[in-house]
Amino acid sequence: AKASCLCPTRVPDARALVPSRRRMGPVAGQLAQDGALAALIGGNLFGRVAMHPALGDVSDASERGRVLNHAWRRYGTVNSLALIGLVSGWISARSNESAPLWTSPRRRSLVLAKDIAVGSVVATGLASAAGGVGFAQQASDGAVPMTDGSEPSPATPPRARRLKRLENVLGGLNLAAELSLLGVNVLLSRSASRRLVAR
């Protein structure tokens, strides 16, 4: 009978399965960006689609404004942390996204588009937050009379009415910037996957 082969099985080096520190930086940066973007988009959509219309069920106009401003003041902490996470994650991941390994005319355009989208998210987010703070200060404890979370009531003071309308526009621009950044991130991920397959 033939002797069975006792050739040793090659065991992969465990160190090769663990991402290097150099690789972990961009990965952590992308995770920070994705988590931050989820918090920003989720809060924006919840306010527009759910909370603002639901405030119309509150019987008192001033109470609607008070609840509206208290809710956004609480979520403002989340938005602030999300913006910090978005920018820090973008800085961390950008060197990898524009590295020579990945560079192509199309990818360079996507990286530039992402830079613009991140800047737009930050600029419109900060402007919307400033408008919200200014609006809340138009009445004691934020109790500005409102028809619902988006529409001023006939009793809303003129300055508060203007600030609310401006904030609505800035919030819409902020949501558009966030969705644009999400789309660019998807295209960048697909571009990276294609380059890996091609290699």
Buried (B, 14 or more C-beta within 10 A) or exposed (E): EEEEEEEEEEEEEEEEEEEEEEEEBBEBBBBBBBBBBEBBBBBBEEBBEEBBBEBBEBEEBBBBBBBBBBBBEEBBEBBEEBBEBBBBBBEBBBEBBBEEEBEEEEBEEBBEBBBEBBBBBBBBBBBBBEBBBBBBEBBEEBBBBBBBBBBBBEBBEEEBBBBBBBBBBBBBBBBBBBBBBBEBBEBBEEBBEEBEEEE
